[in-house]
Each structure stands twice: as C-alpha cells, then as structure tokens.
Amino acid sequence: MTAAGFLEGRRLQMARGVLLQCIMGGYPESRFYGSDDGDLALVPDLAQLHRLPWSQHPRALVICDADEFSGESSALSTRGQLKAVIARYAARGLAPVVATELEFFVFAPNTDPTQPFRPPVGLDGRPEEGFSAFSISSNNGLRPFFSEVYACMAALGLPRDTFMHEMGVSQFEINLLHGDPLLLADQTFLFKHLLKEVALKHGLTVVCMAKPLAHTAGSSMHIHQSVVELGSGRNVFSDEAGQPTAAFRHFIGGQQAGMADFTALFAPNVNSYQRLFHPYASPNNACWSHDNRAAGLRIPASSPVARRVENRLPGADANPYLAIAASLAAGLYGIEHELEPSAAIQGEFEVPPALSLPCTLHAALDRLKRSQLAIELFGVEFIEGYVASKTLELTSFHDEITPWERRVLAAQA
C-alpha cells in the first residue's frame, strides 16, 4: 500500500482463504474458509508500525489483525487466537509472561535444493568447521552481517537478551527479553523476517528449518512461561515463602494434557519431525523436570520470582503466535481444571507411553483432528482448516521420491 493510502486510513482487505494458504502456495477446499471466499479487513496495529532499516528506499511494515467486517477477529487468524488466550487469562485476573529462544542457521546461498546446505565463507576466507559453539569469537567471521542485525534490531525496537553460537555448524541462538505474549510473538516474527532480509544483503541464507542438516542438532523455539496477577505483578507460580504453588503444578498438568494433541501446532512441517526423531536437546515427550534438558517441559534453575515453565517442543519453524497460544492455552486449561502433573523426572529416564508424543506429521495431524481439547480451545473452524492445509503439504511431500529411496532401494530385488 502507498504511504498516502495508509495515512488516509484506506482499508486493506484480503480474501479469508489466504489465512489457510499452504506453504507450496495452494489452498484446501473452499468449505474450510467459506465457499464465497469473502474478504477480511486487515487492521493495522500501530504499535507495530516500523520503518524498515535494511531497505534502500523508504519502506515500512505494519503488523495487522485479520478481522471480520463485524469487528471480531477471524477464527482463522493465529494472532487473533493468541489475543483470545490472553483475554481468557485476563478474565481470571491473570496475565501470562513469555520469552522465546530462537535458533537459526546462517548458510551460503543454496541454489540447488538437492544439495546440502553449506556454511558461508567468513572474514578469514574459510567456512566454519563447527568448533565454535559458545565461543566468544564464534560470530567474528560473520561480523558485518551480525553488526547489521544488531543495528536493525535496535531500529525496530527489538530488545535482545543474549546472542550465542549454538551446537551446529554456523548455528546461532537469540534470547528475547520476557514480556507480554503478543509482543513477544510480534518480536519473534519481526526478528525472523529481519534475519532473512539482512542475510540477502550480505549474500547469505538464513534458515529457520527445524532440522536443516543431518547429524547436527536442530533448531528450536523454546517458550518460557510464567503467570502473574494483574495489578500486583506477583508470580502465581511461587508463594510468599518462595515455594511452588498449586497453580504452578496445575499449569504443568495442563501443558502435559495438551502436548500430544498440540504437537502439530508446535511441529508444523514434515521436517519438524527430523528434529524430534533425533531427540538430542530436542525432547519429544511430555515429561517435566527440574533443569533436565531431556524433558519436554523443563523448569530452569531460578529464583522464586522468576519461576517458569520452559516448553522445549516447538521448533524454529513454528508459527510464534500459534505456538505461544497453544502452550499458554494448555497451561490455563490445567489451572482451570486443577490438573495434577505426573511425577518429575531426573537423570536418565524412559518416557512413559502416556507421555509420548506423535513422531510424524501424519500422526500429529491425526491426533489434532481427533482432539476435543483442541476444538474446545481453538474452535472447530480453525482446527479443521489447519489440518486441511497441513494435509495438503504432507500429500505434496509424499508425491516426491527422495534421494535416499533412489540410492538405497533401487538395487533391491
């Protein structure tokens, strides 16, 4: 839209089916978004209006809500779903607080998708070999890129907590500061967009796939969650003596009750299950633990005021609005129904069958489709539409024969 049109208040409209567009560009049957495929109004959130610092010409971006013309949020809008979850907390005098940790890879351009991703050549003229995890000089080879990333984050008002090199070759992680869930979802979305745009300027490729490299740790989007009282700001997970509360237990119980049903929301792509199938630092279970990274729900070591629950299931490929909404909705469901969690696990453990999760997109979509909890929390229109869109993607994947199949199976009798 032109700046003049925006400043005049001209309404921007979009076909509602676009909210169910799959990643290949197609759409499920129109019955999932209304046979007329009528328009929605894109209502700008002026708190998220940003001039784009990486653009050579003056250009701005504004995050919008997708609303019906009646003024209510579209049931198909993931941002709207998150706002609805936050409102349910507010109705109980509570406010959730979240922070996201996002991992990503920086690669050289990959013009041939049949070839694996490669690390870029750094300032020293050499590609990284993978010896830089957690090193203070680990991003020096890509200093011009990261310097512009930091500058653009500041220009967009994205506060950062820590940046570090992760376990993979040319893999990095950012921790965003905790705050309002809608704000953190917006910031996570903007950061991913920023990464892609700045990388293009520097002749690089940023990849937020859950598992872009074989034999390498995948990329997660861990979600840290706590709940405070509106007004006082007191963390309801800790009592006056600094001990865990019933609300803390019930929140964990709700997380456990929803993780298997919501796996397709946290792990939305075929590639997501490459990360979860190799669970090193990517736990595919609904167990919980005090500071054990093998558990899907980890309670980080912290002071009572910062007591929180870390959901380690979502991948970097997850929609931040939807992943945060699903995780918080499950926690609130546990508080409302006073669900008790399983016993905490520590050390080496075997996942009980009741706490195992779907390990393929097909199984996860089947679980989501049959979930009464998902329909109760997100509505039948959203769940059916989401499953329909993701089923198209799964079908497209199975329409191709992989190099592994040709290499290994072609010679078999």
ABEGO torsion letter per residue (X at the ends): XBAAAAAAGBBBBBBAAAAABBAAGBBBBAAAAEAAGBBBBBBBBAAABBBBAABABBBBBBBBBBBBAAGBBBAABAAAAAAAAAAAAAAAGBBBBBBBBBBBBBBBBBABAABBBBBBBBAAGBBBAGAABGBAAAAAAAAAAAAAAAAAAAAAGBBBABBBBBABBGBBBBBBBBEBAAAAAAAAAAAAAAAAAAAAAAGBBBBABABABBGBBBBBBBBBBBBBBBGAGBBAABBAAGBBBAAAAAAAAAAAAAAAAAAAAABABAAAAAAAABABGBBBBABBBBGBAABABBBBBBBAAABBBBBAABBAABBAAAAAAAAAAAAAAAAAAGBBBBBBBBEBBBBBAAABBBABAAAAAAAAAABAAAAAAAEAAAAAAAAAAAAAAAAAAAABBBAAAAAAAAABX
